[in-house]
Amino acid sequence: MLPQAGSAQAAVDPCGSGSNPIVCENSKAGSPSTDWYSPNSYGDIQGFTTKESVQAGDTLQFKVQSKTSYRIEIYRLGWYGGDGARLMSTAAQAATVYPANYTSNPASCTKKAATGLVDCGNWPVTQSWTVPSDAVSGLYIANLTQTDGDGLMPYPFVVRKDSSTSSIVVQTSDQTWQAYNDYGGQDLYGGAGPAPDGRAYEVSYNRPLDIGGDNGIYGSEYMMLSWLERNGYDVSYLSGVDVSTRGETLLKNHKVYLSSGHDEYWTQDQYSKVLAARKAGVQEAFFSGNEVFWKTRLTPSIDGTSTSNRTLVCYKMTKMAQNNGIADPSGEWTGTWMDPTSTQYGQSYQPPNILTGSMFTVNGYRADAITVPGSYGKNRLWRNTSVANLTSSQTATFPEGTLGYEWDSDIDNATRPAGAIDLSSTTVDINDGKLRMDWGNTYGNGTAKHSLVAFRDQDSGALVFGSGTVQWSWGLTNLPTYNPEDQVVTEDARMQQATVNLLADMGVQPLTLQSGLVAATKSTDTTGPAITVTSPASGVTVPALKPVTVKGTATDSGGGVVARVEVSTDGGTTWQAATGLTSWTYSWTPTTPGSASIKVRAVDDSVNIGAVTTIPLTVGPQACPCTVWPATAVPGTVNAGDGGSVELGVKFRTTVAGSITAVRFYKSPYNTGTHTGNLWTKDGKLLATGTFTGESASGWQQLNFATPVTVKANTTYVASYFAPNGGYSYDTTFAGSDAGLAPLTALKSGTDGGNGLYRYTSTSAFPTSAAAGSNYWVDVVLDTSTASTTPPTVTSTSPTSGATDTAITASVSAVLSASIDSDNLTFTLKDPNGNTVPGAVTLPAANKATFTPSTELSLHTQYTASVQASDVWGNAMADPVTWSFTTSATPPAVTCPCGLWSSSVVPSTTDMTADPNSLELGTRFTSSAAGWITGVTFYKGAGNTGTHTGSLWTDGGTLLASGTFTNETATGWQTLTFATPVAVTADTAYVVSYHAPNGHYAVDGGYFASAHQSYPLTATADTTAHHNGLYKYGADSAFPTGSYGSANYWVGPVFTADNPSASLAAETAASEETASTVTYTADAKKALVMAVPAKAKVTSVDADLTILTGAKAAKKLHVTTVVSYNRATHTVSVHLSGPLPDGTRFKVRVTAQDKHHEKVKSQTWTLTSKTVRKKKN
C-alpha cells in the first residue's frame, strides 16, 4: 500500500529525499487569496510579458502602461495549504514600486488591417524579472497593481524547467487565452473585421490579457493544478507554444502529458508532437473539453522585432460556408480539425478523437452534470468510490457544472481509436441552440451524449483518457474560480478518487494524498477478454438487407471486467459497439451479396483488446418483403434546410412482379406537418395514396396502403411523399449508380429519365422535376409472396354473357383472377357484322380490364367481346374468353343541364404553381344529341386569379359565344352562362375554353389518352389527327391549338337538350305526308318531323336552311337548323335556332345516313315564317 496523505516521510521533511519539488514548494507558507486573487482585471493599468514561458534562471521582461505608480507582485499558483498561491520571496524586486514608469500618454499598438491583428510589442520594456534558477516550474501570475488600489491586471506565464523529468507535465491552454483576448477591440470571435462577422484572422501574444472568464486560467485550469499540487504529484509545466515548438524533446521526459480546461486552439506541430509522444509511450490525460477544435499556426510578431511565435493565426475556414471567412493565404488549413474539407488543402484527415478519444458537440454556456449509470460502476476507474457499489438500476450524478461549460461526445466514426471504452454515459436534450450540427459552423437543438473515454495507443500501449468536458476540475477543489454567480463549486470525493485511480494506472502516484482518498495501484492486467459467438453459426447464408442478430458472451480472465464488446463487418476496418457486455447482441444489416465475415472482440477496463473471433458466412439475395434501403440507413444530410412545401419522389423498378404494400421516407426533426404518401406510374397516374399516421419525431416513417398495388417486373414506377414544411433529407445517391439490391432498386439518373424527383406545390401532386442524381430518401416495401404459376382466368364480366337491354353508353369489362400485364392484354368488341368497335382499354384495377367505346353503341344490337391476357407473373391465357350481349332498344334519357364532370370531381393537381403565365385552356368535345351549349365551366385552384373569360368555338376555330365569369369562389368549379345559348349539332366536334391570365390552372396529365364520356357529351381522345387537352399562351383569349401529354385542363361545356329560350320554339303542321308549303310559327312547340324506316341503321342526321325571300334581313340573324334523331320512334326532328322575320320564305332539307354514309331518307319543306302574337290581358 502506498503512503497515505500526510505520510511520516513527507511530514518529517517535505523537501528531503523521496519527496519532489511540488511537495517541497507547497510546504511553504502561502499568501491568502485576499492578497492576490482577482477574477478580472480592473482599473487603468495594463501590460504583458514578452514571453508566454520562461526557463528558470532566465530573465522575463514586462511592458506595462499605467497612469499611476504601480508595482509588480509575482505569485506562483498552487495549493499552499489552501491559500492557493505564494508570493515569491526570492524575487524581492518584484514588489518594488515603479513611480517613474507610468505615463498619461500610453503608446499605441502596431496594427495590420488586412487581418485585424493588434500587436503591442512596440511598447517599451518597463521592468524585468530574473527568475531564480531554483524556482519551481509552475503557472505564475504577475499582478500588475496600481499603488492607489484602483487597478490590477493579473498576467499569467509559465516557469519551465526544460531538464525536468517530472512524472506529469501540464500544458496550459494559452492559445485559447489569446484567441478570446479582445484587447485592442479584436479577437478571433469579434471586433472590427476584416471577417464579415467582425472577427480577426490573427491575434497577438503581445497584448494585455484579462484572465477572467471561462477561457482564462481561473475558469478550470487553476483548479486542476491546485489539486495536483495539493496531493503532491510530481508535476512541471509547459505552455502550448512550448509544446508546439519543442514538444518532440520536452514531452518524452515525462510519464504523463496532461491538458486541462478549455484547450480549444492547436497548431499542427502541437498535434503531431503530442501524438508522437503517445506513440513513444507517454501516457496522456485530457481533462479538457472542446479541445483540439480550431487548427492554428504561429508566425512572428509585427512590432519590428519579428519575434518568433508571437502571432496566432486562424482563418476559421470552416465558416466559409456562410461567407464569413476566406482561405488562409498561406495555403494551410486553419479551420476545425474535424472538418474533412481540410483534406483539400494537403492535410491528412486528423479529427480530434484520434488524439483525445472525443469530439466537441455541445457549445457554451452549459452547466450540466456528469452521470455514471450502474452498468459502468465496476470499471476500475471507479474503484474505491461509491460508484462501484451501484446496482444496474442506479445512477451516480456528479456536481452541476462538471459537464460544461462546453463538452464532447464519443463519436462512432472511422477515426475512433481502436478499443476505446466509455466509462460513463450522460444524455442531454439540448434545446438552447448549442448542439453542433455540422463541422463547427452551425448550431441547433437535439440530443447529445457525453462519455468519459479511455483507450490505449496500439503501438506503444500508452493509456489515454479524455474527460470530454472543460470543467472536470470543478469536482476536485473548492478553490475560488470564475463561474456564474449562482454556480456553487463543490469538490466531489468520487471524482477526486477517480482521478487518483487514473493517474495510478498511468504509473503516477501522489506523495501527499488528501484525507479521505485511497492510494491506488497500477493495473497489472494485460490480457483482453475472450469472445464466444453463439449466433449466427459459422458458414450460414443470410439474406441481404435484412437485420441479422449476432449474439454471444464475453469473459475477462485478467482480473478486470468486460468494458466493451465491438463488432466489425468490414474486415476489421471499423468497429461498432454491441449491446451488453458479458452477454451481448449486435444487429447487422448486410448490404452486399457474397462472402462475408463477422469479427467480434472485447475490451476490458484496463483497455486490453482481446483476441478477435471471426464467423464466416454468405450473404444471399434480398428476401421480400423488402426495401431499397435498410432500416439502419441514415441520410448524409438529414435536414436539407429547405422549408418549402414540396412533393419528393423516387423512380424504382423490380426485377420480378410483386405488390407494393407501403411507401416510406426518412424524416428529419424539421420535417413537420401532415405527410401523404403516393404510388404512381412513371407518367403520373395515381395508383395508391394515404396519410402517414403515428409518426416518430425523426427516422424512417411508413404508410401501409389500404390495398397493395401489383407492379410489373422491369417497369418504372414513382413513389413520393408530400412534405408541407420541407425539412426533407438529401444525398446525391443516384448520380452514378442504382441504389438497393434485386429484386428492388431505385434507378440512377439517366435510366428512364432523371431521378431525385420533386415538385414545389401547396398540395400533394405528381413530382415532375428531377434533380441531378439527388436522393430525397423515399422508399417502398415490395412483397413478392403473391407470385403465381397459374394462367389467369376471367372470373366475371360486365355486361354478363347473354345480357339484354344493355345501355348503349355502357363500358365493357372483365375481372381476372390475377393482376393483368397491360402490355400483354387484348380486348376487342365487335358488332354483328364482325366489325371492330373503336375504343380504349384501361385498367381501373390491377385485375380488371375495361373497354370504353369511342361512341355510343347501336340500339338493339348484339355485340361480342373478347379478352385475352397475361398476368404480371408472365402466365398467359391459352385462348381468349368471348361473350355476347345485346343493347337496349331505347336510348338513355338525357338529364340536363349537364357537363363532362360532376361538381364533386377534384383534379389531381388543382394549382399548377410552376406556371404563372397567361394562357387559354380548352377541351374538344362532341354531343350524341343535338341541343344547346348554355355556358362554360372550369375548375379553379387557389392561385388561378384574375378575370376569366369563357368561349365556345367550332372545331375549326370560329368563335360561337363568349363571356366573362362573375361571382367566382376562391377555389372549385366556376360557371359562366352565355347571354345567348348556342345550338349544337349531334356528333359534331366543338371546342370549349377559358382564359387564365395568371396561370396556376388545374391539370391531370395523360387524362385524354382515351375519350371521356358523360352521356350525351364526350371529351374526345387525344390523337395525332385531333388533339385534346388544348392550350395557347397569350395575353388575350384565343382559340387553343397546342397540346401536351394528353393533359386535361378541366374545362367543359354546359349542355341542355331542350331549347332554353321559349322564343325559339317552333310549330308546324308539316310532315312528310303533308303539303310542301306551310306557315312556320316561331313560338309554337312542334318541330318538322321526318319518319325513317324502323329497320334503317341511322348513324347521322343533318339539315340545312336556305332563305328564299327576305334574304337580307333574315341572313343578318344567322339562323341555323338544329336536328336530332329519336332512335325509339325512328323520327328526325328539326328546329330553327331562332325566329325569322314575318313573311320570310325559306327551305329546310333534312337527310339521314347510315354508318357507311349512305342516304337512308331525305325530305324538303318550303315554308313561310309567321310570328304568333300573344293577347294582352
Secondary structure, DSSP 8 states (H G I E B T S, - for coil): ----TT-HHHHH-TTSTT--HHHHHHTS----HHHH--SS-BSS-EEEES-SEEETTSEEEEEEE-SS-EEEEEEEES-GGGT-EEE-TT-GGGG-B-TTS--SS----EEETTTTEEE-TTS---EEEE--TT---EEEEEEEEETTSS-EEEEEEEEE-TT---SEEEE--HHHHHHT--GGG--SS-SS-SSTTS--SEEESSS-----STTSTTTTHHHHHHHHHHTT--EEEE-HHHHHHHHHHHGGGSSEEEEEE---EEEHHHHHHHHHHHHTT-EEEEEESSTT-EEEEEE--SSSS--TT-EEE---GGGGGGT-----TTSS--SBTT-GGGGGGT-----THHHHS-EEEEEEEEEE--EEEGGGTTSGGGTTSGGGG--TT-EEE--TTSEEEEEEE---STTS-TT-EE---EEEEEEEEEEE-SSSS-EEEEEEEE--EEEE-TTT--EEEE--BTTGGGGT--S-----TT------HHHHHHHHHHHHHTT---SS--TT-------------EEEEEES-TT-EEEETS-EEEEEEEE--SSS-EEEEEEESSTTSS-EE-EESSEEEEEE---S-EEEEEEEEEEETT--B---EEEEEEEEEE-SSB-SS-TT---SBS-----S-EEEEEEEEESS-EEEEEEEEEE-TT--S--EEEEEETTS-EEEEEE--S--SSEEEEEEEEEEEEE-TT--EEEEEEETT--B-BB-GGGTS-EEETTEEE--TTSSS--SEEEE-SS-----EE-SS-B--EEEEEE-TT---S---EEEEES-TT--SB-TT--EEEEESS-EEEEEEEEEEE-TT--B--EEEEEEETTEEEEEESS---TT-EEEEEEEEEETTS-B-SS-EEEEEEB-SS------SB-SS-TT---SBS--TT----EEEEEEEEESS-EEEEEEEEEE-TT--S--EEEEEETTS-EEEEEE--S--SSEEEEEEEEEEEEE-TT--EEEEEEETT----BBTTGGGS-EEETTEEE----SSS--SEEEESSS-----EE-TT-B--EEEEEESS-S-GGG--B---BTTS-SEEEEETT-S--EEEE--TT----EEEEEEEEEESHHHHHTTT--EEEEEETTTTEEEEEESS---TT-EEEEEEEEE-TT--EEEEEEEEEEEE-------
